[in-house]
Amino acid sequence: MQPTAIAYEPPELIGGDISVSSSKPEIVKEFCDIVKSGSASLPLIGAGIKTPEDVKKSVELGAEGILVASGVMKSKDFESEIEGLAAPLAEKKH
């Protein structure tokens, strides 16, 4: 299989208030390094990703994208929330 992307979300952090990028940065970096060294797939990070700072930290650790928390998708203005979260990803391309 050659998936476009592979996602990592520690089950204990899904739906919580703590982002994986801040609570387990070493695991995020290791996951991203493994995916990038062994495939052409993009590493995605999820679990507790709710702020642009969470995204920025994930990108700094090697992520190429994120999975958003259910709270983002259930918000009244989810499009605006997603745009805010995407800003650090756009900065990475420059």
PyMOL Python script that loads the backbone (N, CA, C, O; Angstrom):
from pymol import cmd

cmd.read_pdbstr("""\
ATOM      1  N   MET A   1       0.834  -1.187   0.000  1.00  0.00           N
ATOM      2  CA  MET A   1       0.000   0.000   0.000  1.00  0.00           C
ATOM      3  C   MET A   1       0.877   1.248   0.000  1.00  0.00           C
ATOM      4  O   MET A   1       1.949   1.280   0.604  1.00  0.00           O
ATOM      5  N   GLN A   2       0.396   2.259  -0.685  1.00  0.00           N
ATOM      6  CA  GLN A   2       1.101   3.533  -0.722  1.00  0.00           C
ATOM      7  C   GLN A   2       0.112   4.656  -0.428  1.00  0.00           C
ATOM      8  O   GLN A   2      -0.289   5.387  -1.334  1.00  0.00           O
ATOM      9  N   PRO A   3      -0.279   4.792   0.830  1.00  0.00           N
ATOM     10  CA  PRO A   3      -1.272   5.818   1.167  1.00  0.00           C
ATOM     11  C   PRO A   3      -0.711   7.227   0.980  1.00  0.00           C
ATOM     12  O   PRO A   3       0.489   7.456   1.127  1.00  0.00           O
ATOM     13  N   THR A   4      -1.582   8.148   0.661  1.00  0.00           N
ATOM     14  CA  THR A   4      -1.189   9.546   0.542  1.00  0.00           C
ATOM     15  C   THR A   4      -0.734  10.082   1.883  1.00  0.00           C
ATOM     16  O   THR A   4       0.224  10.851   1.955  1.00  0.00           O
ATOM     17  N   ALA A   5      -1.415   9.682   2.945  1.00  0.00           N
ATOM     18  CA  ALA A   5      -1.086  10.163   4.286  1.00  0.00           C
ATOM     19  C   ALA A   5      -1.325   9.074   5.315  1.00  0.00           C
ATOM     20  O   ALA A   5      -2.119   8.155   5.112  1.00  0.00           O
ATOM     21  N   ILE A   6      -0.609   9.206   6.433  1.00  0.00           N
ATOM     22  CA  ILE A   6      -0.772   8.307   7.568  1.00  0.00           C
ATOM     23  C   ILE A   6      -0.961   9.183   8.802  1.00  0.00           C
ATOM     24  O   ILE A   6      -0.169  10.090   9.056  1.00  0.00           O
ATOM     25  N   ALA A   7      -2.011   8.906   9.560  1.00  0.00           N
ATOM     26  CA  ALA A   7      -2.329   9.734  10.724  1.00  0.00           C
ATOM     27  C   ALA A   7      -1.955   9.024  12.021  1.00  0.00           C
ATOM     28  O   ALA A   7      -2.005   7.798  12.123  1.00  0.00           O
ATOM     29  N   TYR A   8      -1.580   9.833  13.004  1.00  0.00           N
ATOM     30  CA  TYR A   8      -1.277   9.329  14.339  1.00  0.00           C
ATOM     31  C   TYR A   8      -2.084  10.117  15.357  1.00  0.00           C
ATOM     32  O   TYR A   8      -2.043  11.347  15.385  1.00  0.00           O
ATOM     33  N   GLU A   9      -2.825   9.386  16.201  1.00  0.00           N
ATOM     34  CA  GLU A   9      -3.595   9.973  17.294  1.00  0.00           C
ATOM     35  C   GLU A   9      -3.526   9.034  18.484  1.00  0.00           C
ATOM     36  O   GLU A   9      -4.101   7.947  18.438  1.00  0.00           O
ATOM     37  N   PRO A  10      -2.838   9.424  19.552  1.00  0.00           N
ATOM     38  CA  PRO A  10      -2.843   8.559  20.732  1.00  0.00           C
ATOM     39  C   PRO A  10      -4.266   8.472  21.290  1.00  0.00           C
ATOM     40  O   PRO A  10      -4.874   9.505  21.569  1.00  0.00           O
ATOM     41  N   PRO A  11      -4.803   7.278  21.456  1.00  0.00           N
ATOM     42  CA  PRO A  11      -6.196   7.124  21.880  1.00  0.00           C
ATOM     43  C   PRO A  11      -6.537   7.848  23.177  1.00  0.00           C
ATOM     44  O   PRO A  11      -7.645   8.360  23.333  1.00  0.00           O
ATOM     45  N   GLU A  12      -5.588   7.890  24.103  1.00  0.00           N
ATOM     46  CA  GLU A  12      -5.870   8.514  25.392  1.00  0.00           C
ATOM     47  C   GLU A  12      -6.021  10.034  25.311  1.00  0.00           C
ATOM     48  O   GLU A  12      -6.507  10.656  26.255  1.00  0.00           O
ATOM     49  N   LEU A  13      -5.610  10.637  24.193  1.00  0.00           N
ATOM     50  CA  LEU A  13      -5.727  12.093  24.037  1.00  0.00           C
ATOM     51  C   LEU A  13      -6.874  12.512  23.120  1.00  0.00           C
ATOM     52  O   LEU A  13      -7.193  13.697  23.035  1.00  0.00           O
ATOM     53  N   ILE A  14      -7.489  11.562  22.442  1.00  0.00           N
ATOM     54  CA  ILE A  14      -8.601  11.885  21.542  1.00  0.00           C
ATOM     55  C   ILE A  14      -9.766  12.422  22.362  1.00  0.00           C
ATOM     56  O   ILE A  14     -10.181  11.815  23.349  1.00  0.00           O
ATOM     57  N   GLY A  15     -10.285  13.563  21.940  1.00  0.00           N
ATOM     58  CA  GLY A  15     -11.423  14.171  22.615  1.00  0.00           C
ATOM     59  C   GLY A  15     -11.077  14.905  23.893  1.00  0.00           C
ATOM     60  O   GLY A  15     -11.964  15.352  24.619  1.00  0.00           O
ATOM     61  N   GLY A  16      -9.793  15.031  24.169  1.00  0.00           N
ATOM     62  CA  GLY A  16      -9.373  15.707  25.396  1.00  0.00           C
ATOM     63  C   GLY A  16      -8.987  17.154  25.152  1.00  0.00           C
ATOM     64  O   GLY A  16      -9.153  17.688  24.056  1.00  0.00           O
ATOM     65  N   ASP A  17      -8.469  17.771  26.198  1.00  0.00           N
ATOM     66  CA  ASP A  17      -8.076  19.176  26.129  1.00  0.00           C
ATOM     67  C   ASP A  17      -6.578  19.372  25.964  1.00  0.00           C
ATOM     68  O   ASP A  17      -6.107  20.506  25.883  1.00  0.00           O
ATOM     69  N   ILE A  18      -5.834  18.290  25.916  1.00  0.00           N
ATOM     70  CA  ILE A  18      -4.381  18.377  25.800  1.00  0.00           C
ATOM     71  C   ILE A  18      -3.970  17.888  24.415  1.00  0.00           C
ATOM     72  O   ILE A  18      -4.365  16.803  23.987  1.00  0.00           O
ATOM     73  N   SER A  19      -3.176  18.695  23.724  1.00  0.00           N
ATOM     74  CA  SER A  19      -2.765  18.286  22.381  1.00  0.00           C
ATOM     75  C   SER A  19      -1.582  17.332  22.448  1.00  0.00           C
ATOM     76  O   SER A  19      -0.741  17.420  23.343  1.00  0.00           O
ATOM     77  N   VAL A  20      -1.534  16.435  21.501  1.00  0.00           N
ATOM     78  CA  VAL A  20      -0.448  15.473  21.420  1.00  0.00           C
ATOM     79  C   VAL A  20       0.870  16.185  21.159  1.00  0.00           C
ATOM     80  O   VAL A  20       1.916  15.730  21.620  1.00  0.00           O
ATOM     81  N   SER A  21       0.839  17.287  20.430  1.00  0.00           N
ATOM     82  CA  SER A  21       2.082  17.988  20.110  1.00  0.00           C
ATOM     83  C   SER A  21       2.717  18.625  21.341  1.00  0.00           C
ATOM     84  O   SER A  21       3.936  18.797  21.385  1.00  0.00           O
ATOM     85  N   SER A  22       1.918  18.975  22.333  1.00  0.00           N
ATOM     86  CA  SER A  22       2.488  19.551  23.552  1.00  0.00           C
ATOM     87  C   SER A  22       2.746  18.500  24.624  1.00  0.00           C
ATOM     88  O   SER A  22       3.686  18.647  25.406  1.00  0.00           O
ATOM     89  N   SER A  23       1.944  17.452  24.682  1.00  0.00           N
ATOM     90  CA  SER A  23       2.116  16.463  25.744  1.00  0.00           C
ATOM     91  C   SER A  23       3.070  15.332  25.380  1.00  0.00           C
ATOM     92  O   SER A  23       3.686  14.732  26.261  1.00  0.00           O
ATOM     93  N   LYS A  24       3.196  15.038  24.090  1.00  0.00           N
ATOM     94  CA  LYS A  24       4.058  13.935  23.664  1.00  0.00           C
ATOM     95  C   LYS A  24       4.873  14.324  22.429  1.00  0.00           C
ATOM     96  O   LYS A  24       4.823  13.622  21.419  1.00  0.00           O
ATOM     97  N   PRO A  25       5.617  15.425  22.492  1.00  0.00           N
ATOM     98  CA  PRO A  25       6.346  15.880  21.302  1.00  0.00           C
ATOM     99  C   PRO A  25       7.348  14.859  20.783  1.00  0.00           C
ATOM    100  O   PRO A  25       7.571  14.768  19.576  1.00  0.00           O
ATOM    101  N   GLU A  26       7.953  14.089  21.681  1.00  0.00           N
ATOM    102  CA  GLU A  26       8.943  13.112  21.237  1.00  0.00           C
ATOM    103  C   GLU A  26       8.299  12.019  20.387  1.00  0.00           C
ATOM    104  O   GLU A  26       8.916  11.530  19.441  1.00  0.00           O
ATOM    105  N   ILE A  27       7.074  11.634  20.711  1.00  0.00           N
ATOM    106  CA  ILE A  27       6.374  10.609  19.932  1.00  0.00           C
ATOM    107  C   ILE A  27       5.958  11.168  18.578  1.00  0.00           C
ATOM    108  O   ILE A  27       6.032  10.471  17.567  1.00  0.00           O
ATOM    109  N   VAL A  28       5.520  12.425  18.554  1.00  0.00           N
ATOM    110  CA  VAL A  28       5.140  13.065  17.287  1.00  0.00           C
ATOM    111  C   VAL A  28       6.347  13.111  16.359  1.00  0.00           C
ATOM    112  O   VAL A  28       6.245  12.751  15.186  1.00  0.00           O
ATOM    113  N   LYS A  29       7.488  13.553  16.879  1.00  0.00           N
ATOM    114  CA  LYS A  29       8.698  13.642  16.054  1.00  0.00           C
ATOM    115  C   LYS A  29       9.110  12.268  15.555  1.00  0.00           C
ATOM    116  O   LYS A  29       9.439  12.106  14.380  1.00  0.00           O
ATOM    117  N   GLU A  30       9.095  11.285  16.432  1.00  0.00           N
ATOM    118  CA  GLU A  30       9.480   9.929  16.032  1.00  0.00           C
ATOM    119  C   GLU A  30       8.550   9.397  14.942  1.00  0.00           C
ATOM    120  O   GLU A  30       9.012   8.825  13.955  1.00  0.00           O
ATOM    121  N   PHE A  31       7.246   9.585  15.118  1.00  0.00           N
ATOM    122  CA  PHE A  31       6.276   9.133  14.116  1.00  0.00           C
ATOM    123  C   PHE A  31       6.555   9.798  12.770  1.00  0.00           C
ATOM    124  O   PHE A  31       6.614   9.124  11.742  1.00  0.00           O
ATOM    125  N   CYS A  32       6.726  11.118  12.777  1.00  0.00           N
ATOM    126  CA  CYS A  32       6.955  11.849  11.527  1.00  0.00           C
ATOM    127  C   CYS A  32       8.248  11.406  10.854  1.00  0.00           C
ATOM    128  O   CYS A  32       8.290  11.240   9.635  1.00  0.00           O
ATOM    129  N   ASP A  33       9.298  11.214  11.641  1.00  0.00           N
ATOM    130  CA  ASP A  33      10.573  10.754  11.085  1.00  0.00           C
ATOM    131  C   ASP A  33      10.438   9.373  10.457  1.00  0.00           C
ATOM    132  O   ASP A  33      10.977   9.126   9.378  1.00  0.00           O
ATOM    133  N   ILE A  34       9.727   8.479  11.122  1.00  0.00           N
ATOM    134  CA  ILE A  34       9.540   7.117  10.594  1.00  0.00           C
ATOM    135  C   ILE A  34       8.768   7.158   9.280  1.00  0.00           C
ATOM    136  O   ILE A  34       9.165   6.518   8.306  1.00  0.00           O
ATOM    137  N   VAL A  35       7.669   7.904   9.248  1.00  0.00           N
ATOM    138  CA  VAL A  35       6.854   7.972   8.029  1.00  0.00           C
ATOM    139  C   VAL A  35       7.655   8.565   6.882  1.00  0.00           C
ATOM    140  O   VAL A  35       7.637   8.033   5.771  1.00  0.00           O
ATOM    141  N   LYS A  36       8.354   9.654   7.138  1.00  0.00           N
ATOM    142  CA  LYS A  36       9.112  10.331   6.080  1.00  0.00           C
ATOM    143  C   LYS A  36      10.299   9.511   5.589  1.00  0.00           C
ATOM    144  O   LYS A  36      10.654   9.577   4.412  1.00  0.00           O
ATOM    145  N   SER A  37      10.909   8.747   6.472  1.00  0.00           N
ATOM    146  CA  SER A  37      12.079   7.972   6.056  1.00  0.00           C
ATOM    147  C   SER A  37      11.702   6.677   5.347  1.00  0.00           C
ATOM    148  O   SER A  37      12.498   6.132   4.583  1.00  0.00           O
ATOM    149  N   GLY A  38      10.491   6.184   5.597  1.00  0.00           N
ATOM    150  CA  GLY A  38      10.122   4.891   5.045  1.00  0.00           C
ATOM    151  C   GLY A  38       9.086   4.907   3.944  1.00  0.00           C
ATOM    152  O   GLY A  38       8.701   3.855   3.433  1.00  0.00           O
ATOM    153  N   SER A  39       8.626   6.108   3.568  1.00  0.00           N
ATOM    154  CA  SER A  39       7.580   6.160   2.551  1.00  0.00           C
ATOM    155  C   SER A  39       7.477   7.560   1.955  1.00  0.00           C
ATOM    156  O   SER A  39       8.166   8.489   2.375  1.00  0.00           O
ATOM    157  N   ALA A  40       6.607   7.680   0.975  1.00  0.00           N
ATOM    158  CA  ALA A  40       6.307   8.993   0.392  1.00  0.00           C
ATOM    159  C   ALA A  40       5.023   9.558   0.998  1.00  0.00           C
ATOM    160  O   ALA A  40       4.526  10.594   0.556  1.00  0.00           O
ATOM    161  N   SER A  41       4.493   8.878   2.006  1.00  0.00           N
ATOM    162  CA  SER A  41       3.254   9.315   2.651  1.00  0.00           C
ATOM    163  C   SER A  41       3.500  10.555   3.513  1.00  0.00           C
ATOM    164  O   SER A  41       4.608  10.787   3.997  1.00  0.00           O
ATOM    165  N   LEU A  42       2.445  11.338   3.689  1.00  0.00           N
ATOM    166  CA  LEU A  42       2.508  12.526   4.524  1.00  0.00           C
ATOM    167  C   LEU A  42       2.106  12.169   5.952  1.00  0.00           C
ATOM    168  O   LEU A  42       1.062  11.547   6.148  1.00  0.00           O
ATOM    169  N   PRO A  43       2.901  12.543   6.952  1.00  0.00           N
ATOM    170  CA  PRO A  43       2.502  12.285   8.333  1.00  0.00           C
ATOM    171  C   PRO A  43       1.505  13.337   8.819  1.00  0.00           C
ATOM    172  O   PRO A  43       1.759  14.537   8.711  1.00  0.00           O
ATOM    173  N   LEU A  44       0.382  12.888   9.349  1.00  0.00           N
ATOM    174  CA  LEU A  44      -0.646  13.764   9.913  1.00  0.00           C
ATOM    175  C   LEU A  44      -0.729  13.500  11.414  1.00  0.00           C
ATOM    176  O   LEU A  44      -0.561  12.369  11.869  1.00  0.00           O
ATOM    177  N   ILE A  45      -0.990  14.560  12.174  1.00  0.00           N
ATOM    178  CA  ILE A  45      -1.051  14.447  13.628  1.00  0.00           C
ATOM    179  C   ILE A  45      -2.426  14.882  14.116  1.00  0.00           C
ATOM    180  O   ILE A  45      -2.976  15.874  13.638  1.00  0.00           O
ATOM    181  N   GLY A  46      -2.972  14.147  15.055  1.00  0.00           N
ATOM    182  CA  GLY A  46      -4.257  14.499  15.628  1.00  0.00           C
ATOM    183  C   GLY A  46      -4.273  14.255  17.126  1.00  0.00           C
ATOM    184  O   GLY A  46      -3.262  13.857  17.703  1.00  0.00           O
ATOM    185  N   ALA A  47      -5.383  14.484  17.740  1.00  0.00           N
ATOM    186  CA  ALA A  47      -5.659  14.315  19.174  1.00  0.00           C
ATOM    187  C   ALA A  47      -5.377  15.616  19.914  1.00  0.00           C
ATOM    188  O   ALA A  47      -4.229  15.955  20.203  1.00  0.00           O
ATOM    189  N   GLY A  48      -6.431  16.319  20.204  1.00  0.00           N
ATOM    190  CA  GLY A  48      -6.328  17.546  20.980  1.00  0.00           C
ATOM    191  C   GLY A  48      -5.851  18.760  20.219  1.00  0.00           C
ATOM    192  O   GLY A  48      -5.558  19.788  20.829  1.00  0.00           O
ATOM    193  N   ILE A  49      -5.766  18.673  18.912  1.00  0.00           N
ATOM    194  CA  ILE A  49      -5.299  19.803  18.104  1.00  0.00           C
ATOM    195  C   ILE A  49      -6.452  20.800  17.987  1.00  0.00           C
ATOM    196  O   ILE A  49      -7.428  20.557  17.277  1.00  0.00           O
ATOM    197  N   LYS A  50      -6.324  21.923  18.694  1.00  0.00           N
ATOM    198  CA  LYS A  50      -7.421  22.894  18.740  1.00  0.00           C
ATOM    199  C   LYS A  50      -6.994  24.329  18.463  1.00  0.00           C
ATOM    200  O   LYS A  50      -7.842  25.183  18.205  1.00  0.00           O
ATOM    201  N   THR A  51      -5.695  24.608  18.512  1.00  0.00           N
ATOM    202  CA  THR A  51      -5.232  25.991  18.348  1.00  0.00           C
ATOM    203  C   THR A  51      -4.154  26.070  17.274  1.00  0.00           C
ATOM    204  O   THR A  51      -3.514  25.068  16.956  1.00  0.00           O
ATOM    205  N   PRO A  52      -3.953  27.266  16.713  1.00  0.00           N
ATOM    206  CA  PRO A  52      -2.848  27.429  15.757  1.00  0.00           C
ATOM    207  C   PRO A  52      -1.495  27.070  16.376  1.00  0.00           C
ATOM    208  O   PRO A  52      -0.602  26.593  15.676  1.00  0.00           O
ATOM    209  N   GLU A  53      -1.341  27.295  17.680  1.00  0.00           N
ATOM    210  CA  GLU A  53      -0.095  26.932  18.347  1.00  0.00           C
ATOM    211  C   GLU A  53       0.122  25.422  18.336  1.00  0.00           C
ATOM    212  O   GLU A  53       1.250  24.955  18.173  1.00  0.00           O
ATOM    213  N   ASP A  54      -0.969  24.651  18.510  1.00  0.00           N
ATOM    214  CA  ASP A  54      -0.867  23.190  18.425  1.00  0.00           C
ATOM    215  C   ASP A  54      -0.409  22.770  17.035  1.00  0.00           C
ATOM    216  O   ASP A  54       0.423  21.874  16.894  1.00  0.00           O
ATOM    217  N   VAL A  55      -0.951  23.415  16.018  1.00  0.00           N
ATOM    218  CA  VAL A  55      -0.580  23.098  14.636  1.00  0.00           C
ATOM    219  C   VAL A  55       0.872  23.472  14.390  1.00  0.00           C
ATOM    220  O   VAL A  55       1.634  22.687  13.825  1.00  0.00           O
ATOM    221  N   LYS A  56       1.256  24.673  14.815  1.00  0.00           N
ATOM    222  CA  LYS A  56       2.632  25.132  14.607  1.00  0.00           C
ATOM    223  C   LYS A  56       3.620  24.156  15.231  1.00  0.00           C
ATOM    224  O   LYS A  56       4.620  23.799  14.608  1.00  0.00           O
ATOM    225  N   LYS A  57       3.346  23.728  16.451  1.00  0.00           N
ATOM    226  CA  LYS A  57       4.232  22.773  17.133  1.00  0.00           C
ATOM    227  C   LYS A  57       4.287  21.451  16.370  1.00  0.00           C
ATOM    228  O   LYS A  57       5.357  20.858  16.236  1.00  0.00           O
ATOM    229  N   SER A  58       3.144  20.989  15.872  1.00  0.00           N
ATOM    230  CA  SER A  58       3.111  19.741  15.097  1.00  0.00           C
ATOM    231  C   SER A  58       3.959  19.856  13.837  1.00  0.00           C
ATOM    232  O   SER A  58       4.691  18.929  13.490  1.00  0.00           O
ATOM    233  N   VAL A  59       3.861  20.986  13.158  1.00  0.00           N
ATOM    234  CA  VAL A  59       4.647  21.221  11.936  1.00  0.00           C
ATOM    235  C   VAL A  59       6.134  21.266  12.282  1.00  0.00           C
ATOM    236  O   VAL A  59       6.954  20.694  11.564  1.00  0.00           O
ATOM    237  N   GLU A  60       6.483  21.938  13.370  1.00  0.00           N
ATOM    238  CA  GLU A  60       7.885  22.005  13.791  1.00  0.00           C
ATOM    239  C   GLU A  60       8.445  20.613  14.079  1.00  0.00           C
ATOM    240  O   GLU A  60       9.638  20.369  13.900  1.00  0.00           O
ATOM    241  N   LEU A  61       7.585  19.709  14.522  1.00  0.00           N
ATOM    242  CA  LEU A  61       8.003  18.341  14.832  1.00  0.00           C
ATOM    243  C   LEU A  61       8.005  17.427  13.611  1.00  0.00           C
ATOM    244  O   LEU A  61       8.405  16.266  13.704  1.00  0.00           O
ATOM    245  N   GLY A  62       7.553  17.954  12.449  1.00  0.00           N
ATOM    246  CA  GLY A  62       7.628  17.182  11.214  1.00  0.00           C
ATOM    247  C   GLY A  62       6.318  16.849  10.545  1.00  0.00           C
ATOM    248  O   GLY A  62       6.322  16.255   9.467  1.00  0.00           O
ATOM    249  N   ALA A  63       5.190  17.207  11.144  1.00  0.00           N
ATOM    250  CA  ALA A  63       3.890  16.893  10.533  1.00  0.00           C
ATOM    251  C   ALA A  63       3.678  17.698   9.254  1.00  0.00           C
ATOM    252  O   ALA A  63       4.136  18.834   9.129  1.00  0.00           O
ATOM    253  N   GLU A  64       2.988  17.093   8.332  1.00  0.00           N
ATOM    254  CA  GLU A  64       2.631  17.751   7.074  1.00  0.00           C
ATOM    255  C   GLU A  64       1.166  18.160   7.055  1.00  0.00           C
ATOM    256  O   GLU A  64       0.704  18.782   6.098  1.00  0.00           O
ATOM    257  N   GLY A  65       0.441  17.816   8.101  1.00  0.00           N
ATOM    258  CA  GLY A  65      -0.974  18.162   8.212  1.00  0.00           C
ATOM    259  C   GLY A  65      -1.490  17.722   9.562  1.00  0.00           C
ATOM    260  O   GLY A  65      -0.784  17.073  10.333  1.00  0.00           O
ATOM    261  N   ILE A  66      -2.731  18.084   9.839  1.00  0.00           N
ATOM    262  CA  ILE A  66      -3.319  17.764  11.138  1.00  0.00           C
ATOM    263  C   ILE A  66      -4.725  17.209  10.966  1.00  0.00           C
ATOM    264  O   ILE A  66      -5.353  17.362   9.918  1.00  0.00           O
ATOM    265  N   LEU A  67      -5.194  16.570  12.009  1.00  0.00           N
ATOM    266  CA  LEU A  67      -6.584  16.143  12.110  1.00  0.00           C
ATOM    267  C   LEU A  67      -7.215  17.064  13.132  1.00  0.00           C
ATOM    268  O   LEU A  67      -6.652  17.261  14.208  1.00  0.00           O
ATOM    269  N   VAL A  68      -8.363  17.629  12.827  1.00  0.00           N
ATOM    270  CA  VAL A  68      -8.957  18.581  13.762  1.00  0.00           C
ATOM    271  C   VAL A  68      -9.839  17.873  14.784  1.00  0.00           C
ATOM    272  O   VAL A  68     -10.407  16.813  14.524  1.00  0.00           O
ATOM    273  N   ALA A  69      -9.929  18.489  15.937  1.00  0.00           N
ATOM    274  CA  ALA A  69     -10.751  17.962  17.021  1.00  0.00           C
ATOM    275  C   ALA A  69     -12.226  18.119  16.684  1.00  0.00           C
ATOM    276  O   ALA A  69     -12.608  19.001  15.915  1.00  0.00           O
ATOM    277  N   SER A  70     -13.039  17.269  17.258  1.00  0.00           N
ATOM    278  CA  SER A  70     -14.481  17.323  16.996  1.00  0.00           C
ATOM    279  C   SER A  70     -15.065  18.667  17.414  1.00  0.00           C
ATOM    280  O   SER A  70     -16.032  19.138  16.815  1.00  0.00           O
ATOM    281  N   GLY A  71     -14.485  19.283  18.434  1.00  0.00           N
ATOM    282  CA  GLY A  71     -14.965  20.596  18.867  1.00  0.00           C
ATOM    283  C   GLY A  71     -14.839  21.641  17.775  1.00  0.00           C
ATOM    284  O   GLY A  71     -15.656  22.558  17.692  1.00  0.00           O
ATOM    285  N   VAL A  72     -13.828  21.510  16.946  1.00  0.00           N
ATOM    286  CA  VAL A  72     -13.657  22.435  15.816  1.00  0.00           C
ATOM    287  C   VAL A  72     -14.780  22.216  14.810  1.00  0.00           C
ATOM    288  O   VAL A  72     -15.417  23.169  14.361  1.00  0.00           O
ATOM    289  N   MET A  73     -15.013  20.973  14.466  1.00  0.00           N
ATOM    290  CA  MET A  73     -16.025  20.671  13.452  1.00  0.00           C
ATOM    291  C   MET A  73     -17.443  20.973  13.942  1.00  0.00           C
ATOM    292  O   MET A  73     -18.325  21.253  13.130  1.00  0.00           O
ATOM    293  N   LYS A  74     -17.670  20.921  15.232  1.00  0.00           N
ATOM    294  CA  LYS A  74     -19.006  21.175  15.778  1.00  0.00           C
ATOM    295  C   LYS A  74     -19.250  22.648  16.095  1.00  0.00           C
ATOM    296  O   LYS A  74     -20.358  23.025  16.476  1.00  0.00           O
ATOM    297  N   SER A  75     -18.220  23.482  15.941  1.00  0.00           N
ATOM    298  CA  SER A  75     -18.394  24.902  16.251  1.00  0.00           C
ATOM    299  C   SER A  75     -19.299  25.562  15.214  1.00  0.00           C
ATOM    300  O   SER A  75     -19.440  25.074  14.093  1.00  0.00           O
ATOM    301  N   LYS A  76     -19.903  26.667  15.602  1.00  0.00           N
ATOM    302  CA  LYS A  76     -20.833  27.363  14.705  1.00  0.00           C
ATOM    303  C   LYS A  76     -20.123  27.925  13.485  1.00  0.00           C
ATOM    304  O   LYS A  76     -20.717  28.014  12.410  1.00  0.00           O
ATOM    305  N   ASP A  77     -18.869  28.303  13.635  1.00  0.00           N
ATOM    306  CA  ASP A  77     -18.108  28.871  12.526  1.00  0.00           C
ATOM    307  C   ASP A  77     -16.877  28.009  12.248  1.00  0.00           C
ATOM    308  O   ASP A  77     -15.742  28.482  12.321  1.00  0.00           O
ATOM    309  N   PHE A  78     -17.122  26.728  11.926  1.00  0.00           N
ATOM    310  CA  PHE A  78     -16.018  25.796  11.734  1.00  0.00           C
ATOM    311  C   PHE A  78     -15.089  26.208  10.601  1.00  0.00           C
ATOM    312  O   PHE A  78     -13.892  25.926  10.654  1.00  0.00           O
ATOM    313  N   GLU A  79     -15.622  26.873   9.571  1.00  0.00           N
ATOM    314  CA  GLU A  79     -14.761  27.282   8.459  1.00  0.00           C
ATOM    315  C   GLU A  79     -13.703  28.277   8.930  1.00  0.00           C
ATOM    316  O   GLU A  79     -12.537  28.171   8.551  1.00  0.00           O
ATOM    317  N   SER A  80     -14.100  29.225   9.742  1.00  0.00           N
ATOM    318  CA  SER A  80     -13.159  30.198  10.285  1.00  0.00           C
ATOM    319  C   SER A  80     -12.141  29.521  11.193  1.00  0.00           C
ATOM    320  O   SER A  80     -10.955  29.850  11.158  1.00  0.00           O
ATOM    321  N   GLU A  81     -12.596  28.591  11.990  1.00  0.00           N
ATOM    322  CA  GLU A  81     -11.696  27.850  12.884  1.00  0.00           C
ATOM    323  C   GLU A  81     -10.646  27.082  12.075  1.00  0.00           C
ATOM    324  O   GLU A  81      -9.462  27.090  12.413  1.00  0.00           O
ATOM    325  N   ILE A  82     -11.089  26.427  11.013  1.00  0.00           N
ATOM    326  CA  ILE A  82     -10.165  25.657  10.180  1.00  0.00           C
ATOM    327  C   ILE A  82      -9.169  26.584   9.483  1.00  0.00           C
ATOM    328  O   ILE A  82      -7.987  26.256   9.379  1.00  0.00           O
ATOM    329  N   GLU A  83      -9.635  27.729   9.010  1.00  0.00           N
ATOM    330  CA  GLU A  83      -8.721  28.694   8.387  1.00  0.00           C
ATOM    331  C   GLU A  83      -7.644  29.130   9.378  1.00  0.00           C
ATOM    332  O   GLU A  83      -6.473  29.238   9.013  1.00  0.00           O
ATOM    333  N   GLY A  84      -8.029  29.380  10.618  1.00  0.00           N
ATOM    334  CA  GLY A  84      -7.058  29.763  11.636  1.00  0.00           C
ATOM    335  C   GLY A  84      -6.059  28.660  11.918  1.00  0.00           C
ATOM    336  O   GLY A  84      -4.870  28.921  12.102  1.00  0.00           O
ATOM    337  N   LEU A  85      -6.536  27.436  11.952  1.00  0.00           N
ATOM    338  CA  LEU A  85      -5.650  26.302  12.191  1.00  0.00           C
ATOM    339  C   LEU A  85      -4.719  26.056  11.005  1.00  0.00           C
ATOM    340  O   LEU A  85      -3.598  25.581  11.186  1.00  0.00           O
ATOM    341  N   ALA A  86      -5.169  26.373   9.808  1.00  0.00           N
ATOM    342  CA  ALA A  86      -4.375  26.133   8.603  1.00  0.00           C
ATOM    343  C   ALA A  86      -3.251  27.145   8.427  1.00  0.00           C
ATOM    344  O   ALA A  86      -2.309  26.882   7.679  1.00  0.00           O
ATOM    345  N   ALA A  87      -3.320  28.288   9.092  1.00  0.00           N
ATOM    346  CA  ALA A  87      -2.314  29.334   8.914  1.00  0.00           C
ATOM    347  C   ALA A  87      -0.876  28.831   9.115  1.00  0.00           C
ATOM    348  O   ALA A  87      -0.024  29.133   8.279  1.00  0.00           O
ATOM    349  N   PRO A  88      -0.568  28.082  10.176  1.00  0.00           N
ATOM    350  CA  PRO A  88       0.802  27.599  10.320  1.00  0.00           C
ATOM    351  C   PRO A  88       1.229  26.630   9.217  1.00  0.00           C
ATOM    352  O   PRO A  88       2.415  26.548   8.898  1.00  0.00           O
ATOM    353  N   LEU A  89       0.288  25.903   8.635  1.00  0.00           N
ATOM    354  CA  LEU A  89       0.618  25.011   7.524  1.00  0.00           C
ATOM    355  C   LEU A  89       0.990  25.826   6.297  1.00  0.00           C
ATOM    356  O   LEU A  89       1.913  25.466   5.567  1.00  0.00           O
ATOM    357  N   ALA A  90       0.272  26.930   6.063  1.00  0.00           N
ATOM    358  CA  ALA A  90       0.569  27.797   4.927  1.00  0.00           C
ATOM    359  C   ALA A  90       1.920  28.477   5.117  1.00  0.00           C
ATOM    360  O   ALA A  90       2.670  28.645   4.156  1.00  0.00           O
ATOM    361  N   GLU A  91       2.236  28.872   6.360  1.00  0.00           N
ATOM    362  CA  GLU A  91       3.527  29.497   6.643  1.00  0.00           C
ATOM    363  C   GLU A  91       4.681  28.551   6.327  1.00  0.00           C
ATOM    364  O   GLU A  91       5.745  28.992   5.894  1.00  0.00           O
ATOM    365  N   LYS A  92       4.476  27.259   6.542  1.00  0.00           N
ATOM    366  CA  LYS A  92       5.529  26.268   6.296  1.00  0.00           C
ATOM    367  C   LYS A  92       5.921  26.237   4.815  1.00  0.00           C
ATOM    368  O   LYS A  92       7.079  25.979   4.486  1.00  0.00           O
ATOM    369  N   LYS A  93       4.981  26.493   3.941  1.00  0.00           N
ATOM    370  CA  LYS A  93       5.240  26.422   2.504  1.00  0.00           C
ATOM    371  C   LYS A  93       6.056  27.601   2.005  1.00  0.00           C
ATOM    372  O   LYS A  93       6.604  27.550   0.905  1.00  0.00           O
ATOM    373  N   HIS A  94       6.145  28.661   2.793  1.00  0.00           N
ATOM    374  CA  HIS A  94       6.882  29.861   2.362  1.00  0.00           C
ATOM    375  C   HIS A  94       8.311  29.832   2.776  1.00  0.00           C
ATOM    376  O   HIS A  94       9.056  30.768   2.488  1.00  0.00           O
TER     377      HIS A  94
END
""", "prot")
cmd.dss("prot")
cmd.show_as("cartoon", "prot")
cmd.util.cbc("prot")
cmd.orient("prot")
